[in-house]
Amino acid sequence: MSDNTSQGSFWTTLPGILTGLAGVLGGILGIVQVFKPPSPPPGTQVPPLGQERVIEVDAKFIQGTAFTNSEDKPVRIKFQAEGKWSIIPTNVNGDNLPKGLISANGSGDFAANSNRLCPGFALGALVVRTKQGECITSGANGNFDLTSGQTVYFSANDVKRLYEDNDGSITVYLSTVN
């Protein structure tokens, strides 16, 4: 006796339909992942596009890292620094010195030294100076105003003749404030 039962295609059964749908959805999700911009790490603040600049400030470079306002108008710049650097190495003799890694806020507990790049600011702080050498702000974050074409310099605040023993760099995120 011959068996005349006709068998339908796998793709017309419920398991086949579900398999096909899963394949199509997987393909769509794969395409979306390829063209989607990467997400920032958790905790990262993302400013509006086109407004942020990132600079590295080397602790050894007394001149500092230059930043120029390229706008045709005055702007207010907001900055936020991340990282740590060493201004006084751990092998230097002396107690109560801020040895090892410190933040961009510097060490306000260290005795004043009038021979610092910016005497009124904490040792090891990130400082922002004009071309003329005027110190306008310091620390891990803050704001300052720039005229069109004006340049400022970001540096570590250390005793002027002791920059060669510094180590590390700080990342500074700059954005315009509207």
N, C-alpha and C positions, 0 to 999 in steps of 0.2 A: 504494500500500500504506500502510496506516495503522500507526503505531507505537503499540503498546499497552503499552509499558513504563510502569509507574507510578513516579513519582518521590515519595520520602518527603519529609517536611518537613525543613528544615535543622536544626531543633532535635532531631531524632532521630538525626542523624549525630554522629560523634565530635567534629568541630570545633564543632558546635552545642552539644553537651553541655558541652564545655570552656568555651565562651563564656558559657553560662548560669551555670556554677559560678563563673567569675571575676566575673561581675556580682553574684552573691549575696554572695560573700566581700568584694568591694569595698564593698558597701552595709553589711555588718556592721562592717567596720573603720571606715568613716566614722562610723557611729553611736557606736562605742566612743570615737573621738577627740573627738567633741562632748561626751560626758559625763565623760570622764577629766579629773581635775584636772591643771593644768599642772605640769610638772616644774621643780624649782628649777634655777638655773644651776649648771654644774659647780663643785664645790668648796664649795657652800653647805651648811652644817650645818642640818638641819631638826630642831628640838626637838619634843617631844610637843605635840599640838594643845592650845590653851588655856593654855599655860604661857609663851609668848614674848610680849614687848612690845618695840616698837621706838620709840626716842625720838631726836629730833634735838637736838644741843647746839650752840648758836650761840656762836662764840668771842667775840662782842661783848657778850654778856649776862652781866654779873658775878653777878647773882642765880642764874643757871643754870636748868636745866630740872628741874622738880620730878617726883619719883616717890614715890607713896604706897603702902604695903602695904595693900591693900584686903581681905586675908584676915582671918578672925577668930582667927588664930593667928600666932605668930612664924614668919618664913620666912628662909631663906638665899637671897640673890639672887646669881646668877652674871651677870656682864656681859662683853661683848666689843664693843670699839669698832673701827670701820672708817672710814678716810678720813684726811685731813690738813687742817690749818688753819694760818693764818699768825698768829703772835703778835707778831713783830717784822717790819715791812715791809722789803723789800729796799732802799728808799731811805733808811733810817735810817743815820746816820753811826756808825762804830765797828767795829773789827775784833773778831773772835772772838765775835760775836753770832749766835745761831741764827736767821738771817734766812730768810724764805721759808717754804715749807710744811714742817711737821713733823708727826709722828704723835702719837697720843694718849699715847705714852710720854713725850713732852716732850724737853727737852734737859738732861740731867744735868750737862753740861760747863759750863753757864753759872754765873757766880759767884752765890753766895747773896744774896738780897735779902730782908730781913726785912719788906718792905712788900708781899710777894706775898699773894695770897688764902690760900694754904697754904704758909707759909715753909719747911717741912720737905720739900716735894715739888718735883720738877723743874719748871722754867719750861716752860709750854706743855702740861704733862701734863693729861689729863682727871682731874679730882678729884671725889670724892664727899664732900659735907659734910652734917652734920645741920642742923636748923633753928637750933640754937644756934651754928653756925659751926665746930663741931669737924670737922676733916678726917679721914676714916676710911680712905680708900684712894685710890689713883691708878693711872694707866696704862691700857694698851689692853685689859686683861682682869683679872678678879679676882672675889672673892666678898666679901659682907658680910651681916650679919644685921640684920633689921628686926623690931621688935615690931609687933603689930597696930595699924594706923592711923598708924604712924610715917612721916614724910616725909623724904626726902633730896633734895639738889640736885646735879646734874651740871654742872660748869663747866670752863672752861679756866683753868689756873693762871697768872695774869699779875700784874704789878704793879698794885695796886688802882686807880691813877689813869690807867692806860694801856689800858683796854679798847676805847676808841673807834677805835684804829688796827688792831685785830684784824680778821681776815677768814676766812670759811669756817665750816663746821660739821662735826661728826663724828656719824656714825650709831652708836647704841649699842643692842645687842641684849640684852635682859634676860630671864632665865628663872629659875624657882624650882628649887632643888636639893633633891631628895628625900632 
